[in-house]
Amino acid sequence: MPILLPEDYTYAFPKMHKVRQNIPADRLEDVADTLRKSLDREEIRAKIKPGANVVVGVGSRGVQNIALIVKTVVDFVKEAGGVVTIVSAMGSHGGGREDGQREMLAGYGITEETMGVPVITKVDSTLLGQTKTRGVDVWFDNVALAADLVIPINRVKFHTHFSGPAQSGLCKMLTIGFGNHVGCSTYHGSGFKWFGQTMLEAVDIIMEKANIGFGVAAVENAYDETYLIEAIPGENIQKREADLLKIAGENYPRIMIPEIDILVVKEIGKNISGTGVDCHVIGKSFNIDEFPLPVPDIDRMVVLGATEESHGNMIGIGNFDVCLREMFEQIDYESTYANGIAALSGDDAKIPIIAADYDEAMRIAVKLLRPGTDKKNLRIVTIKNTLQLTEIEVSDSLLPYVAEHPDLELI
């Protein structure tokens, strides 16, 4: 039985036009020098006592210049008289195993040979207490807990599953990262609806029980280049991270077309976003009710494929209304479902309507549009993925908007 009626094939789709989005591209020219100046302030240097056992925590994926940043911090602490150890602070990444986390750090360029200090990836943790509001257990890495000084290093950015003044950054590393596998599982099991509040309450407990000297926070621009980096005294981490999150938002990639009938995404992928597609770009999420940034009003979405780096893990496909059969046949169900279940977001792994080819996918999407949509002037936007947004494609009806927008340019 045909899934569309004969009349659904009678109209032609509008012509598409390439458009350049002028997204801010400012970046640091000398990351190490900027960080060094931030570290070499009295309020930071005074934290390091001669002979102190100092733990530097690293572990988040995709942080640009991470090896350079860590080496700069390590050298600074050694010069100030501290005895440095690098500790993996990555929750359940690397399978939550010592060997897996060591392999991940090596992939970042962080080894004992490159850093010149020991690298420890043990995953044993101590229970420090429970959060006030929901009674969630707060765990912290044993090696870091015994240190005289702990220095978390992380990028500050929006999280794909929860909102709040602190999302992905130093607070998340202190709680989930240093919590190791047991801590990560505990926090995720508490539910994303309360995640922001739970995390901040957990940070308060960690600050009381562990010696958090200072953190190093990076902010990246829309092209994943280092835009800002600074050292933050431990007692100021929560407040300053909220400020940095706002700065991250000002430099975040986005689709500048406010109203879209059909968004076509050429590829999703784990190397693009942990959820395959960045919800802060498309304005669609099964976990976030209110977005901190302006997002487009999108009626229907079509996805065409996934990146090779995803290896069949097509988490995020559930956000779409239609996908291609070719993409569907490449799904690795085990990795996709495991990802969705572990993240308590099974909706992200649901399968959309499967179309035979691009033409059928688009016609299905049109059929699903809101009643009253002007199908003779369809507002269609095509993007490569939610990370690469400098060039997009728009349909004829959007050209007047492009012409008037100061940051959009017809190519």
KOLKOLGU-361312 format. One record per residue (C-alpha): residue number from 1; residue in one letter; chain; y, z, x. Coordinates in Angstrom, 1 decimal, always signed. Each point is the difference from the previous one (the first is absolute). Example, Ala and Ser with C-alpha at 12.3 -4.5 7.8 and 13.67 -1.06 7.14 Angstrom:
<nodes>
1, a, A, -4.5, +7.8, +12.3;
2, s, A, +3.4, -0.7, +1.4;
</nodes>
This chain:
<nodes>
1, m, A, +0.0, +0.0, +0.0;
2, p, A, +3.4, -0.9, +1.4;
3, i, A, +2.3, +2.9, +0.7;
4, l, A, +3.2, -1.9, -0.8;
5, l, A, +1.0, -2.3, -2.8;
6, p, A, +0.7, -3.7, +0.5;
7, e, A, +3.7, +0.6, -0.6;
8, d, A, +0.1, +2.4, +2.9;
9, y, A, -0.4, -2.9, +2.3;
10, t, A, +2.8, -2.2, -1.4;
11, y, A, +3.0, +1.3, +1.9;
12, a, A, +0.9, -0.4, +3.6;
13, f, A, +1.0, +2.9, +2.2;
14, p, A, +3.5, +0.1, +1.4;
15, k, A, +0.8, -1.1, +3.5;
16, m, A, +0.0, +2.8, +2.7;
17, h, A, +2.7, +0.4, +2.6;
18, k, A, +0.0, +1.8, +3.3;
19, v, A, +2.5, +2.8, +0.2;
20, r, A, +1.0, +2.3, +2.9;
21, q, A, +0.6, +3.7, -0.7;
22, n, A, +2.5, +1.4, +2.5;
23, i, A, -1.7, +3.4, +0.5;
24, p, A, +1.6, +2.4, +2.5;
25, a, A, -1.5, -0.5, +3.4;
26, d, A, +1.8, +2.6, +2.2;
27, r, A, -2.3, +1.6, +2.6;
28, l, A, +0.0, +2.1, +3.1;
29, e, A, +0.3, -2.0, +3.2;
30, d, A, -1.2, +2.8, +2.2;
31, v, A, -2.4, +2.4, -1.9;
32, a, A, -0.9, +2.1, +3.0;
33, d, A, +3.6, +0.6, +1.1;
34, t, A, +1.1, +0.9, -3.5;
35, l, A, -2.8, +2.4, -0.4;
36, r, A, +0.6, +1.5, +3.4;
37, k, A, +3.6, +0.8, -0.8;
38, s, A, -1.1, +1.6, -3.3;
39, l, A, -2.6, +2.1, +1.8;
40, d, A, +2.4, +1.1, +2.8;
41, r, A, +2.1, +2.2, -2.3;
42, e, A, +0.2, +3.7, +0.6;
43, e, A, -1.4, +0.9, -3.5;
44, i, A, -3.1, -2.1, +0.9;
45, r, A, -0.4, +0.7, +3.7;
46, a, A, +0.3, +3.8, -0.6;
47, k, A, -3.2, -0.1, -2.1;
48, i, A, -2.1, -0.8, +3.1;
49, k, A, -0.8, +3.0, +2.2;
50, p, A, -1.4, -0.5, +3.5;
51, g, A, -3.8, +0.1, -0.1;
52, a, A, -0.1, -0.3, -3.8;
53, n, A, -3.1, -1.6, -1.5;
54, v, A, +1.5, -2.9, -2.0;
55, v, A, -1.9, -2.1, -2.5;
56, v, A, +1.3, -3.5, -0.9;
57, g, A, -1.4, -1.2, -3.4;
58, v, A, -0.5, -3.7, -0.5;
59, g, A, -2.1, -2.1, -2.5;
60, s, A, +1.8, -2.1, -2.6;
61, r, A, -0.9, -3.7, -0.2;
62, g, A, +2.5, -2.8, +0.7;
63, v, A, +2.8, +1.9, +1.6;
64, q, A, +1.9, -2.4, +2.2;
65, n, A, +0.5, +1.0, +3.7;
66, i, A, -2.3, +3.0, -0.5;
67, a, A, -1.4, +0.0, +3.5;
68, l, A, +3.5, -0.2, +1.5;
69, i, A, +1.2, +2.8, -2.3;
70, v, A, -2.9, +2.3, +0.9;
71, k, A, +0.3, -0.7, +3.7;
72, t, A, +3.7, +0.8, -0.1;
73, v, A, -0.6, +3.3, -1.8;
74, v, A, -2.9, +0.9, +2.4;
75, d, A, +2.1, -0.7, +3.1;
76, f, A, +3.0, +2.0, -1.4;
77, v, A, -2.1, +3.0, -0.8;
78, k, A, -1.7, -0.1, +3.5;
79, e, A, +3.4, -0.2, +1.7;
80, a, A, +1.2, +3.0, -2.1;
81, g, A, -3.0, +2.0, +1.3;
82, g, A, -2.4, -0.3, -2.9;
83, v, A, -3.8, -0.6, +0.4;
84, v, A, -0.7, -2.9, -2.4;
85, t, A, -3.1, -0.9, -2.1;
86, i, A, -0.1, -2.8, -2.5;
87, v, A, -1.8, +0.8, -3.3;
88, s, A, -1.1, -2.4, -2.7;
89, a, A, +1.8, +0.9, -3.2;
90, m, A, -1.3, -2.6, -2.4;
91, g, A, -1.9, +1.8, -2.8;
92, s, A, -3.1, -2.0, -0.9;
93, h, A, +0.8, -3.1, +1.9;
94, g, A, -2.6, -1.1, +2.4;
95, g, A, -2.6, +1.3, -2.4;
96, g, A, +1.3, +3.5, +0.6;
97, r, A, -2.1, +0.0, +3.2;
98, e, A, +0.9, +0.8, +3.6;
99, d, A, -1.3, -3.3, +1.3;
100, g, A, +1.7, -2.0, -2.7;
101, q, A, +3.4, +1.6, +0.5;
102, r, A, -0.2, -0.5, +3.7;
103, e, A, -0.8, -3.6, -0.5;
104, m, A, +3.0, -0.4, -2.3;
105, l, A, +2.4, +1.7, +2.4;
106, a, A, -1.3, -2.4, +2.8;
107, g, A, +0.8, -2.9, -2.3;
108, y, A, +3.6, +1.3, -0.1;
109, g, A, +0.0, +0.0, +3.8;
110, i, A, -0.2, +3.8, +0.1;
111, t, A, -2.7, +1.1, +2.5;
112, e, A, -0.2, +2.6, +2.8;
113, e, A, +0.5, -2.9, +2.5;
114, t, A, +3.1, -1.4, -1.6;
115, m, A, +1.6, +3.3, -0.9;
116, g, A, -1.0, +2.0, +3.1;
117, v, A, -1.0, +3.1, -2.1;
118, p, A, -3.1, +1.1, -1.9;
119, v, A, -0.7, -1.5, -3.4;
120, i, A, -1.9, +2.2, -2.4;
121, t, A, -1.4, -1.3, -3.3;
122, k, A, -1.9, +3.0, -1.2;
123, v, A, +0.1, +0.4, -3.8;
124, d, A, -0.5, +3.7, -0.5;
125, s, A, +2.6, +1.8, -2.2;
126, t, A, +1.0, +3.5, -1.1;
127, l, A, +0.9, +1.0, -3.5;
128, l, A, +3.6, +1.3, +0.1;
129, g, A, +0.5, +0.9, -3.7;
130, q, A, +0.6, -1.6, -3.4;
131, t, A, +3.1, -1.6, -1.5;
132, k, A, +1.9, +2.0, -2.6;
133, t, A, +0.1, -2.3, -3.0;
134, r, A, -3.6, -1.4, -0.1;
135, g, A, -1.9, +2.1, +2.5;
136, v, A, -1.0, -2.9, +2.2;
137, d, A, -1.6, +1.0, +3.3;
138, v, A, +2.1, -0.7, +3.1;
139, w, A, -2.0, -0.9, +3.2;
140, f, A, +1.2, -0.6, +3.5;
141, d, A, -1.5, -1.3, +3.2;
142, n, A, -1.5, +2.7, +2.2;
143, v, A, +1.3, -1.4, +3.3;
144, a, A, +3.5, -0.4, -1.3;
145, l, A, -0.1, +3.5, -1.6;
146, a, A, -0.7, +1.6, +3.3;
147, a, A, +2.8, -1.9, +1.8;
148, d, A, +3.3, +1.6, +1.1;
149, l, A, +1.8, -3.1, -1.4;
150, v, A, -0.9, -2.8, -2.3;
151, i, A, +1.8, -3.4, -0.2;
152, p, A, -0.9, -2.4, -2.8;
153, i, A, +1.0, -3.6, +0.5;
154, n, A, +0.1, -2.4, -3.0;
155, r, A, +1.8, -2.7, -1.8;
156, v, A, +2.0, +1.0, -3.2;
157, k, A, -0.6, -2.4, -2.9;
158, f, A, -0.8, -0.1, -3.7;
159, h, A, -3.5, +0.8, -1.1;
160, t, A, -2.0, -2.2, -2.3;
161, h, A, -1.4, +2.7, -2.2;
162, f, A, +2.6, +2.7, -0.5;
163, s, A, +3.8, +0.5, +0.0;
164, g, A, +2.3, +2.9, +1.1;
165, p, A, +2.4, +0.9, +2.8;
166, a, A, -2.7, -0.1, +2.6;
167, q, A, -2.8, -2.7, -0.2;
168, s, A, -1.5, -1.6, +3.1;
169, g, A, +1.4, +1.7, +3.0;
170, l, A, +0.0, +3.2, +2.0;
171, c, A, -0.8, +2.2, -3.0;
172, k, A, -3.0, -2.1, -0.9;
173, m, A, -1.2, +0.1, +3.6;
174, l, A, +0.3, +3.8, +0.1;
175, t, A, -2.0, +0.4, -3.2;
176, i, A, -2.5, -3.0, -0.3;
177, g, A, +0.0, -1.1, +3.6;
178, f, A, -0.5, +3.4, +1.7;
179, g, A, -2.1, +1.1, -3.0;
180, n, A, -2.8, -2.4, +1.3;
181, h, A, -2.7, -1.2, -2.4;
182, v, A, -0.3, +3.3, -2.0;
183, g, A, +3.8, +0.2, -0.4;
184, c, A, +0.4, -3.6, -1.0;
185, s, A, -2.8, +0.3, -2.6;
186, t, A, +1.5, +3.2, -1.4;
187, y, A, +3.5, -1.4, -0.4;
188, h, A, -1.1, -3.3, -1.6;
189, g, A, -2.3, +1.9, -2.3;
190, s, A, +3.0, +1.9, -1.4;
191, g, A, +1.4, -3.1, -1.7;
192, f, A, +2.9, -2.3, +0.9;
193, k, A, +2.0, +1.1, -2.9;
194, w, A, +0.8, +3.3, +1.8;
195, f, A, -0.5, -1.3, +3.5;
196, g, A, +3.7, +0.1, +1.1;
197, q, A, +0.4, +3.6, -1.0;
198, t, A, -3.4, +1.1, +1.3;
199, m, A, +0.8, -1.6, +3.4;
200, l, A, +3.4, +1.8, +0.4;
201, e, A, -1.5, +3.3, -1.0;
202, a, A, -2.8, -0.5, +2.6;
203, v, A, +2.6, -0.9, +2.7;
204, d, A, +1.6, +3.4, -0.6;
205, i, A, -3.3, +1.8, +0.6;
206, i, A, -0.6, -2.1, +3.1;
207, m, A, +3.4, +0.8, +1.4;
208, e, A, -0.7, +3.7, -0.4;
209, k, A, -3.5, -0.1, +1.6;
210, a, A, +0.3, -2.7, +2.7;
211, n, A, +2.6, -0.6, +2.8;
212, i, A, +1.7, -3.2, -1.1;
213, g, A, +2.6, -0.5, +2.7;
214, f, A, +1.5, -3.3, -1.0;
215, g, A, -1.1, -3.3, -1.4;
216, v, A, +0.8, -3.6, +1.0;
217, a, A, +0.7, -2.3, -3.0;
218, a, A, +0.4, -3.8, +0.0;
219, v, A, +1.4, -2.2, -2.7;
220, e, A, -0.8, -3.7, +0.0;
221, n, A, +1.9, -3.0, -1.5;
222, a, A, -1.4, -2.5, -2.4;
223, y, A, -1.7, -1.9, +2.8;
224, d, A, -1.9, +3.1, +1.3;
225, e, A, +2.3, +0.4, +3.0;
226, t, A, +1.3, +3.3, +1.2;
227, y, A, +3.4, +0.6, -1.6;
228, l, A, +0.5, +3.6, +0.7;
229, i, A, -1.7, +2.8, +2.0;
230, e, A, +0.9, +3.6, +0.5;
231, a, A, -1.3, +3.4, +0.9;
232, i, A, +0.3, +2.6, -2.8;
233, p, A, -0.2, +3.8, +0.5;
234, g, A, -2.9, +1.5, -1.9;
235, e, A, +2.2, +2.0, -2.3;
236, n, A, +1.9, -3.1, -1.1;
237, i, A, -3.0, -2.3, -0.6;
238, q, A, -0.1, +0.1, -3.8;
239, k, A, +3.7, -0.5, -0.5;
240, r, A, +0.4, -2.7, +2.6;
241, e, A, -3.0, -1.9, -1.2;
242, a, A, +1.5, -0.3, -3.4;
243, d, A, +3.1, -1.5, +1.6;
244, l, A, -2.1, -2.4, +2.1;
245, l, A, -2.0, -1.1, -3.1;
246, k, A, +3.3, -1.2, -1.6;
247, i, A, +0.8, -1.9, +3.2;
248, a, A, -3.5, -1.6, -0.1;
249, g, A, +0.7, -1.1, -3.6;
250, e, A, +3.2, -1.7, +1.1;
251, n, A, -2.0, -2.1, +2.5;
252, y, A, -3.1, -0.6, -2.3;
253, p, A, -1.2, -3.5, -0.7;
254, r, A, +0.5, -1.1, -3.6;
255, i, A, +0.0, -2.9, -2.4;
256, m, A, +3.7, -0.6, -1.0;
257, i, A, -0.8, -1.8, -3.3;
258, p, A, +0.4, +2.6, -2.7;
259, e, A, -2.0, -1.6, -2.9;
260, i, A, -3.1, -2.0, +0.6;
261, d, A, -2.4, -1.5, -2.6;
262, i, A, -2.8, -0.7, +2.5;
263, l, A, -0.3, +1.3, +3.6;
264, v, A, -2.5, -1.8, +2.2;
265, v, A, -1.2, +1.9, +3.0;
266, k, A, -1.9, -2.2, +2.5;
267, e, A, -1.8, +2.8, +1.7;
268, i, A, -0.6, +3.8, -0.2;
269, g, A, -1.6, +2.0, +2.8;
270, k, A, -0.6, +3.3, +1.7;
271, n, A, +2.1, -1.1, +3.0;
272, i, A, +2.9, -0.6, -2.4;
273, s, A, -0.2, +3.3, -1.9;
274, g, A, -2.5, +2.8, -0.4;
275, t, A, -0.2, -1.1, -3.6;
276, g, A, -0.2, -3.7, +0.7;
277, v, A, +3.4, -0.6, -1.5;
278, d, A, +3.1, +2.1, +0.4;
279, c, A, +0.8, +1.5, -3.4;
280, h, A, +3.6, +0.6, +1.1;
281, v, A, +0.5, -3.7, +0.2;
282, i, A, -1.7, -1.1, -3.2;
283, g, A, +1.0, +3.0, -2.1;
284, k, A, -3.6, +0.5, -1.2;
285, s, A, -2.1, +3.1, +0.6;
286, f, A, -2.7, +2.0, -1.7;
287, n, A, +1.3, +3.2, +1.6;
288, i, A, +3.8, -0.3, +0.2;
289, d, A, +2.0, +0.2, -3.2;
290, e, A, +3.5, -0.3, +1.5;
291, f, A, +0.9, -2.0, +3.1;
292, p, A, +2.7, +1.1, +2.4;
293, l, A, +1.2, -3.6, +0.6;
294, p, A, +1.1, -2.8, -2.3;
295, v, A, -3.1, -2.0, -0.9;
296, p, A, -0.4, -3.3, -1.9;
297, d, A, -1.1, -0.1, -3.6;
298, i, A, -3.1, -2.0, +0.2;
299, d, A, -2.0, -1.1, -3.1;
300, r, A, -3.2, -1.5, +1.6;
301, m, A, -1.4, -0.3, +3.5;
302, v, A, -2.5, -2.4, +1.6;
303, v, A, -1.7, +0.6, +3.3;
304, l, A, -1.5, -2.8, +2.0;
305, g, A, -1.9, +1.6, +2.9;
306, a, A, -0.3, +2.8, +2.5;
307, t, A, +0.6, +0.2, +3.8;
308, e, A, -2.9, -0.4, +2.4;
309, e, A, +0.8, +3.4, +1.5;
310, s, A, -1.0, +1.6, -3.3;
311, h, A, -3.6, -1.1, +0.5;
312, g, A, -0.6, -0.2, -3.8;
313, n, A, +1.7, +3.3, -0.8;
314, m, A, +2.2, -1.2, -2.9;
315, i, A, +1.5, +3.3, -1.1;
316, g, A, +3.1, -0.8, -2.0;
317, i, A, -1.5, -2.9, -1.8;
318, g, A, +0.1, +2.2, -3.2;
319, n, A, +3.8, -0.4, -0.1;
320, f, A, -0.3, -3.7, -0.9;
321, d, A, -0.7, -1.8, -3.2;
322, v, A, -1.7, -3.0, +1.4;
323, c, A, -1.9, -0.8, +3.3;
324, l, A, -1.8, -3.1, +1.3;
325, r, A, -3.7, -0.3, -0.1;
326, e, A, +0.0, -0.8, +3.7;
327, m, A, +1.6, +3.4, +0.6;
328, f, A, -2.3, +1.8, -2.4;
329, e, A, -3.1, -1.3, +1.8;
330, q, A, +1.2, +1.5, +3.3;
331, i, A, +0.3, +3.5, -1.2;
332, d, A, -1.9, +2.7, +1.9;
333, y, A, -0.7, +2.3, -2.9;
334, e, A, -1.2, +2.9, +2.1;
335, s, A, +3.2, +0.3, +2.2;
336, t, A, +2.3, -0.8, -3.0;
337, y, A, -1.5, +2.6, -2.3;
338, a, A, -0.4, +2.6, +2.8;
339, n, A, +3.7, -0.4, +0.7;
340, g, A, +1.0, +0.3, -3.6;
341, i, A, -2.2, +3.0, -0.6;
342, a, A, +1.2, +1.8, +3.2;
343, a, A, +3.6, -0.5, -1.0;
344, l, A, -0.6, +1.1, -3.6;
345, s, A, +1.2, -3.3, -1.2;
346, g, A, -2.8, -2.0, -1.5;
347, d, A, +2.4, -2.2, -1.9;
348, d, A, +1.0, -1.6, +3.3;
349, a, A, -3.5, -1.3, +0.3;
350, k, A, -0.4, -1.5, -3.5;
351, i, A, -0.6, -3.7, -0.3;
352, p, A, +2.6, -2.1, -1.8;
353, i, A, -0.6, -3.2, -2.0;
354, i, A, -1.7, -2.6, +2.3;
355, a, A, +1.3, -3.5, +0.0;
356, a, A, -1.7, -3.1, +1.3;
357, d, A, +3.0, -1.2, +2.0;
358, y, A, +3.7, +0.4, +0.4;
359, d, A, +1.0, -2.2, -2.9;
360, e, A, -2.3, +1.9, -2.4;
361, a, A, +1.3, +3.4, +1.4;
362, m, A, +3.6, -1.0, -0.7;
363, r, A, -0.8, -1.2, -3.5;
364, i, A, -1.8, +3.2, -0.8;
365, a, A, +3.0, +2.0, +1.3;
366, v, A, +2.3, -2.0, -2.2;
367, k, A, -2.3, +0.6, -3.0;
368, l, A, +0.3, +3.8, +0.7;
369, l, A, +3.8, +0.1, +0.1;
370, r, A, +2.0, +2.2, -2.3;
371, p, A, +0.6, -1.6, -3.5;
372, g, A, +3.3, -1.8, +0.0;
373, t, A, +0.0, -1.0, +3.6;
374, d, A, +1.8, -3.3, +0.6;
375, k, A, -2.9, -2.1, +1.3;
376, k, A, +2.3, -3.0, +0.7;
377, n, A, +1.9, +2.1, +2.5;
378, l, A, -2.6, +2.1, +1.7;
379, r, A, +1.2, +2.4, +2.6;
380, i, A, -2.8, -0.3, +2.7;
381, v, A, +0.2, +1.5, +3.4;
382, t, A, -2.6, -0.5, +2.8;
383, i, A, -0.3, +2.2, +3.1;
384, k, A, -2.4, +0.0, +2.9;
385, n, A, -0.6, +3.7, -0.2;
386, t, A, +2.0, +3.2, -0.5;
387, l, A, +0.8, +0.3, +3.7;
388, q, A, +1.3, -3.4, +0.8;
389, l, A, +2.9, -0.6, -2.4;
390, t, A, +2.6, -1.8, +2.0;
391, e, A, -1.1, -3.3, -1.7;
392, i, A, -1.0, -0.2, -3.6;
393, e, A, -0.3, -2.8, -2.6;
394, v, A, +1.8, -0.1, -3.3;
395, s, A, -0.2, -2.3, -3.0;
396, d, A, +2.8, -2.2, -1.3;
397, s, A, +1.3, +2.5, -2.5;
398, l, A, +0.8, +2.6, +2.7;
399, l, A, +2.2, -2.3, +2.1;
400, p, A, +3.2, +1.0, -1.7;
401, y, A, -0.7, +3.7, +0.8;
402, v, A, -0.8, -1.0, +3.6;
403, a, A, +3.3, -1.9, +0.3;
404, e, A, +2.0, +3.1, -1.0;
405, h, A, -1.9, +2.6, +2.0;
406, p, A, +1.6, +0.8, +3.4;
407, d, A, -3.3, +0.7, +1.7;
408, l, A, -2.0, -2.9, -1.4;
409, e, A, +0.2, -3.5, +1.6;
410, l, A, -1.6, -3.2, -1.2;
411, i, A, -1.9, -1.6, +3.0;
</nodes>
